[in-house]
């Protein structure tokens, strides 16, 4: 059902805001791929050198690198989710007789949602989503296992 209660100009503004939000949300996918690519590259290089030199210090650096990229990806996912809530509001508002929807509110809505996410500690859930934690957690587990192996074989 098309919302006939919104005048054409107001409806166009909301559609423009929705399209901009869709573009912003889509752009995060490229960020996630870059974060994962750099995370894998640096963590694998660090781990490879650490294993070849039996260096627990470099394994510790691998853990720090992987955790840093993991946290960065969680932060970007929270930003993306903040924009998605507003996009959902616009979809509902444009498809129903909801005339009370205000806009444009891209920045304000994102800020409000980020505050809500922080208060509700959403990051604790997001960080353990499979597509967010992988491959970073794999490098952390491998590095910890390698440190344990070096400790047991007295290579440390």
DAVENTA-V291148 format. One record per pair of residues at least 12 apart in sequence whose ideal C-beta (glycine too) atoms are under 10 Angstrom apart, sorted by the first residue. I is the first residue (numbers start at 0). GAP is how many residues later the second one is. Records with the same first field share a line. If there is no record, write none. Layout:
# DAVENTA-V291148
I=GAP  GAP
This chain:
# DAVENTA-V291148
0=94  95  96
1=92  93  94  95
2=90  91  92  93  94  95  96  98
3=93  95
4=91  92  93  94
5=87  88  91  92  93  95
6=92
9=89  91  93
10=82  83
12=90  91
13=75  76  77  79  80  87  88  89  90
14=75  79
15=87  88
16=69  70  73  77  84  86  87  88  89  92
17=68  69  70  71  72  73  75  76  85  86  88
18=68  71
19=63  67  84  86
20=62  63  64  65  66  67  68  69  70  83  85  88  89
21=61  62  65  68  69
22=60
23=55  56  59  60  62  63  82  86
24=54  55  56  57  58  59  61  62
25=54
26=53  56
27=48  49  51  52  53  55  56
28=51
30=41  42  45  46  48  49
31=40  41  44  45  48  99  100
33=42
34=34  35  37  38  39  40  41  42  97  101
35=33  34  37  95  96  98  99  100
36=32
37=27  31  34
38=26  27  28  29  30  31  33  34  96  97  100
39=26  29  95  96  98  99
40=24  28
41=19  20  23  24  26  27  97
42=18  19  20  21  22  23  24  25  26  27  92  93  95  96  97  99  100
43=18  21  22  91  95  98
44=13  17  20
45=12  13  14  15  16  17  18  19  20  93  97
46=12  14  15  16  18  19  92  95  96  99
47=14
48=12  13
49=12  93  96  97  100
50=91  92  95  98  99
53=92  95  96  99  101  102
54=91  92  95  100  101
55=87  90  91  92  93  94  95  99  100
56=90  99
57=85  88
58=80  83  84  85  86  87  88  89  90  91  97
59=83  84  87
60=82
61=77  78  80  81  82  84  85
62=76  77  78  79  80  81  83  84
63=76  79
64=71  74  75  78
65=69  70  71  72  73  74  75  76  77
66=69  70  72  73  76
67=68
68=66  67  70
69=57  62  63  64  65  66  67  69  70
70=52  56  65
71=64
72=53  54  56  58  59  60  61  63
73=48  49  50  51  52  53  54  55  58  59  62
74=48  51  52
75=56
76=45  46  49  50  52  54  55
77=35  36  39  40  44  45  48  49  54
78=31  34  35  38
79=30  46
80=29  32  33  36  41  45
81=27  28  29  30  31  32  33  34  35  40
82=23  26  27  30  31
83=26  29
84=24  25  27  28  31  32
85=17  18  19  20  21  22  23  24  26  27
86=19  22
88=12  13  14  16  20
89=13  14  15  16  19
